[in-house]
Amino acid sequence: MAGSYERIYGEWQQDPEGFWGEAARAIDWVRPPETIFDAGAGVYGRWFPDAEINTCHNAVDRHVAAGRGAQKAIVYDSPMAGIQRSYSYAETLSEVKALAGVIASLGVGKGDRVIIYMPMVPEAVFAMLACARLGAVHSVVFGGFAAHELATRIDDSEAKLIITASCGLEPGRVIAYKPLIDHAIDEARHKPLHCLLLQRPELAAAMQPGRDVDYRQAMADIRARGADDVACVPVKATDPLYVLYTSGTTGQPKGVVRDNGGHAVALAWSLGNIFGIEPGDVYWAASDIGWVVGHSYIVYGPLIGGATTILYEGKPVGTPDAGAFWRVISDHDVSVLFTAPTAFRAIRRDDPEGELVRAYPRQKLRALFLAGERADPETIKWAETQLGIPVIDNWWQTETGWPVAANPLGLGRMPVKYGSPARPLPGYDVQVLDDAGHPLPDGTLGNVVIKLPMPPGCLPTLWNADARFRSAYLEEFPGYYKTADAGYLDEDGYLFIMSRTDDIINCAGHRLSTGAMEEVCATHPDVAECAVIGVADDLKGQIPCGFLVLKSNSVKPHAEIEKEVVGLVRDQIGPVAAFKMVLCVKRLPKTRSGKILRGTMQKIADHEPWKMPATIDDPDILEEIGEALRARAR
């Protein structure tokens, strides 16, 4: 089956424009492209520069027109609110048309920016699609983001409208959104004209007269006026669909731009060829719409592909237990699950023997995809054992918008190499360079880069910041996009992503990968998840420090486990790693998307000034990490 990958990748290498021109036939165009790629346009060239399109039409209207309006488009499952509800493609179209009418009535048109600051509710998806329908540019900001972070995004995008809800729901607490919105608007230099507010029953918010508009009342009014049949607005393929600000930014935020045409082509191609999803399948990306996975594979990818997408307002554990994912899969006949490795580490920690996995039937589930941060081999092996289906690592970034490397289910799976997301996909020429820009031999750790041009669907630039885009991504390695990830390619062309380049530590002149050490730590039978950082050392420059979270059924003394983990790293990586400092902790600090905040942990360990990350899930964990380090020093 791997021969199919070889053939398709070879076809792309031989004729990139022909390859993507053929892929473009899978979507509807207002004006089909005659030019596939213009190397002289934009920063590094632009895809489909003479074409016109509407992304909302491709995600909704065309499926209804094809007679599939009765098929489920969106399944909303909220253990937080105790609600399960589904929307057919026809019902989704009705909601999106009416909301587009509301947004237009508030003065928003083609090219205007709209900030969407919402929890995981259907109205958030309707808002994204309604903006796309009008040709407006949406910028989704993760619900619950701090007011200052929201204010910087209001200023950078100069949004005319904010669409929000009165609150978000977390286990054991209700997060009031409206005060954050009010404070952000007060702080921002640019003032949005209106705030369209969805009142949730869990917490009502006060309205500011003249600025705030009630979502449900506005929808009822637009329908009563008969202004709810809003047509799709044609836009250029190169016009922006959305701006997504990268998480954890300080100062001026970095707005990743996604265009309409290349984005639709790439997602349509990826859904079938990478994820093996056909129209009518049920696809669940257990992420949040505030992140790129939510944009690509909760909203646009599944809907463009005619699948049913799951919108889940809950957690992998705690809503109510570590069986939450299996309940959703069973209830809704999910075919493919896509989530972050950290979700599975949490499930494995609370249910190490997989008892809850076996409590729910999963007849339709045929594959699990993991991405978002490094998928350690032990987590993949545990998932394979418990589920009995392919577990597929894949690697990509907010900037790329869709996977760079994966074991493609739709093209025929290749042999698995644990620790690798397999080989680069068509569109991506991935190489590994040293710091001077020279190619490195197979198996040598270095800078992972992608040869220009980037394929359709990847960022063409940053919002209003071409020069910043060049300096951040293109100038260090001319002719290449810098991923800022460190890794290597093996003799079979498999890519191994070991860490961010700033997570490579220099210990007495040796370049060491913290990811490689984490991989070894995770093999200990009592370890549920772990993180390794480099901390300052007077003698060696930096030495590694490991943090271990143990499984719920672990009974060994912590000191014994710490000693055993040190021995494992010494045996498998060698004394050169200088791996001697290990701490057992209750939890690891993470962003809401599950990425471990290694940089902040390193600053705490080195007694450097640090700022509370805007994306942190639970700020109290950083104090726990600080206390563990202080206790070790005493």
Buried (B, 14 or more C-beta within 10 A) or exposed (E): EBEBBBEBBEBBEEEBEEBBBEBBEBBBBBEBBEBBBBEEBBBBBBBBBBBBBBBBBBBBBBBBEEEBBEBBBBBBBBBBBEEEEBBBBBBBBBBBBBBBBBBBBBEBEEEBBBBBBBBBBBBBBBBBBBBBBBBBBBBBBBBBBBBBBBBBBBBBBBBBBBBBBBBBBBEEEBBBBBEBBBBBBEBBEBEBBBBBBBBBEBBEBEBBEEBBBBBEEBBBBBBEEEBBEBEBBBBBBBBBBBBBBBBBBEEEBBBBBBBBBBBBBBBBBBBBBBBBBBBEBBBBBBBBBBBBBBBBBBBBBBBBBBBBBBBBBBBBBBBEBBBBBBBBBBEBBBBBBBBBBBBBBBBBBBBBEBEBBEEBEBEBBBBBBBBBBBBBBBBBBBBBEBBEBBBBBBBBBBBBBBBBBBBBBBBBBBEBBBBBBBBBBBBBBBBBBEEEEEEBEEEEBBBBBBEBBBBBBBBBBBBEBEEBBBEBBBEBBEEBBBBBBBBBBEEEBBBBBBBBBEBBBEBEEBEBBBBBBBBBBBBBEBBBBBBBBBBEBEEBBBBBBBBBBBBEEBEBEBEEBBEBBBEBBBEEBEEEBBBBBBBBBEBBBBBBBBBBBBBBBBBBBBEEEBEEBBBBBEEEBBEBBBEBBEEEEE
